[in-house]
Amino acid sequence: DNSYVWMVPSNEGATKVPPLLAAVTTKACTPVNPVAGDIYQVTGYPVLSGGCGSTGSHEFAPYVNISAIWFDTNDNLYIADSGQSWSTSVGYDVSEIIQDTTSGTVTVKIIAGTAGQSGSTAANGTSPTSIMLGAITDVKTDSFGNVYIVDGNSNSVVYAIYMSDATAPPPVLVAEGVTPTKGYIYIIAGSMDNYCGPSPSSPCYQNAPANSTILSEPQSVFVDAAGNVYITDNYEAVLDIIYVGKVNGAVPPVLKAAGYSNPTVGNIYIVAGTYSSTALTACTTTPCGDGQLATAATLNYPEEVLVDSTGNVYIADYDDNAIRKIDISGYISTIAGVDNPSGSQVALSSAGAGGAAISAKIYKPNTITFDSTRSNLYIGDS
């Protein structure tokens, strides 16, 4: 019932130990001297590595079920804690661990949710720490410093927080006609307590205002450089985009490839996956649409989504046991895994380590991330 965040420092391109790691102490209350390739607990309680930080420090921050982590461009760490069991004052919240690279200080604070309390609370234009969250499945930031949270399962909404230190409001809020207040939280997609699914008899939305749609267990969110919002919707087995307007005269490549060359600002569009009333088992044979336009392909319980700097989209396709890529022409392919819907788990010795990624047998991938170059992809195999 305890969760932790660990860090493995690298000596490749590193010029300074991150404050989050530098602040970790040994049992003798002296700072660790991190060794590249070794692993260190940087937050979570009890402190397994010893430590002697004071109560309230990042070393002693308690978590129950860490469901997502994310670093922003300033190396601040965001942690989604989606569960509560051993304490009525822990869980169901999002924390930010702030690293001051100038002073070397580290502080931790809850930025959304009410610790230890789950539920559903309408949350447009209110303090994010006054609401109750449920099954938090993802947390991300945009290039302006705003925070986005996916509250999946029965709540099925996606939030944006206009952070007090952000350089501009979330573009999606502006696109939806909202004049946001700094420090407040807003629903940008989905409708609280209005759950679509599982396996609805007809599509829940398409080309409609995003803030009045009904989602079906969203799992992940990503915000591109222009502020367009990408959402994976599990039980509809699709990838969505909320369009925020042309930047440098361009519509997101995958949105244009899906047939929307002149989309409506603030609307949500399905750009990958074919709706099915049996979405979770829609793809039962390979290759689930590889080589076709993504709108003609089938996803199978899609989880994390990422977008690279050129507009290619990457999806952890959980029940397809594969990582899918949508290129800027809108075509989908498998780039890792053997595209094996509902395939059985394989032994590590036969997983294909060291070989071609498309020959590797991965099992129910639920998270993916880039390194700082945004060219190398890391996969979490559940």
Rosetta blueprint (number, residue, H / E / L):
1 D L
2 N L
3 S L
4 Y L
5 V E
6 W E
7 M E
8 V L
9 P L
10 S L
11 N L
12 E L
13 G L
14 A L
15 T L
16 K L
17 V L
18 P L
19 P H
20 L H
21 L H
22 A H
23 A L
24 V L
25 T E
26 T L
27 K L
28 A L
29 C L
30 T L
31 P E
32 V L
33 N L
34 P L
35 V L
36 A L
37 G L
38 D L
39 I L
40 Y E
41 Q E
42 V E
43 T E
44 G L
45 Y L
46 P L
47 V L
48 L L
49 S L
50 G L
51 G L
52 C L
53 G L
54 S L
55 T L
56 G L
57 S L
58 H H
59 E H
60 F H
61 A L
62 P L
63 Y L
64 V L
65 N L
66 I E
67 S E
68 A E
69 I E
70 W E
71 F E
72 D L
73 T L
74 N L
75 D L
76 N L
77 L E
78 Y E
79 I E
80 A E
81 D E
82 S L
83 G L
84 Q L
85 S L
86 W L
87 S L
88 T L
89 S L
90 V L
91 G L
92 Y L
93 D E
94 V E
95 S E
96 E E
97 I E
98 I E
99 Q E
100 D L
101 T L
102 T L
103 S L
104 G L
105 T L
106 V E
107 T E
108 V E
109 K E
110 I E
111 I E
112 A E
113 G L
114 T E
115 A L
116 G L
117 Q E
118 S E
119 G L
120 S L
121 T L
122 A L
123 A L
124 N L
125 G L
126 T E
127 S L
128 P H
129 T H
130 S H
131 I L
132 M L
133 L E
134 G L
135 A E
136 I E
137 T E
138 D E
139 V E
140 K E
141 T E
142 D L
143 S L
144 F L
145 G L
146 N L
147 V E
148 Y E
149 I E
150 V E
151 D E
152 G E
153 N L
154 S L
155 N L
156 S L
157 V E
158 V E
159 Y E
160 A E
161 I E
162 Y L
163 M L
164 S L
165 D L
166 A L
167 T L
168 A L
169 P L
170 P L
171 P H
172 V H
173 L H
174 V H
175 A H
176 E L
177 G L
178 V L
179 T L
180 P L
181 T L
182 K L
183 G L
184 Y L
185 I E
186 Y E
187 I E
188 I E
189 A E
190 G E
191 S L
192 M L
193 D L
194 N L
195 Y L
196 C L
197 G L
198 P L
199 S L
200 P L
201 S L
202 S L
203 P L
204 C L
205 Y L
206 Q L
207 N L
208 A E
209 P E
210 A H
211 N H
212 S H
213 T L
214 I L
215 L L
216 S L
217 E L
218 P E
219 Q E
220 S E
221 V E
222 F E
223 V E
224 D L
225 A L
226 A L
227 G L
228 N L
229 V E
230 Y E
231 I E
232 T E
233 D E
234 N L
235 Y L
236 E L
237 A L
238 V E
239 L E
240 D E
241 I E
242 I E
243 Y L
244 V L
245 G L
246 K L
247 V E
248 N L
249 G L
250 A E
251 V L
252 P L
253 P H
254 V H
255 L H
256 K H
257 A H
258 A L
259 G L
260 Y L
261 S L
262 N L
263 P L
264 T L
265 V L
266 G L
267 N E
268 I E
269 Y E
270 I E
271 V E
272 A E
273 G L
274 T L
275 Y L
276 S L
277 S L
278 T L
279 A H
280 L H
281 T H
282 A L
283 C L
284 T L
285 T L
286 T L
287 P L
288 C L
289 G L
290 D L
291 G L
292 Q L
293 L E
294 A H
295 T H
296 A H
297 A L
298 T L
299 L L
300 N L
301 Y L
302 P E
303 E E
304 E E
305 V E
306 L E
307 V E
308 D L
309 S L
310 T L
311 G L
312 N L
313 V E
314 Y E
315 I E
316 A E
317 D E
318 Y H
319 D H
320 D H
321 N L
322 A E
323 I E
324 R E
325 K E
326 I E
327 D L
328 I L
329 S L
330 G L
331 Y E
332 I E
333 S E
334 T E
335 I E
336 A E
337 G E
338 V L
339 D L
340 N L
341 P L
342 S L
343 G L
344 S L
345 Q L
346 V L
347 A L
348 L H
349 S H
350 S H
351 A L
352 G L
353 A L
354 G L
355 G L
356 A L
357 A H
358 I H
359 S H
360 A L
361 K L
362 I L
363 Y L
364 K L
365 P E
366 N E
367 T E
368 I E
369 T E
370 F E
371 D L
372 S L
373 T L
374 R L
375 S L
376 N L
377 L E
378 Y E
379 I E
380 G E
381 D E
382 S L
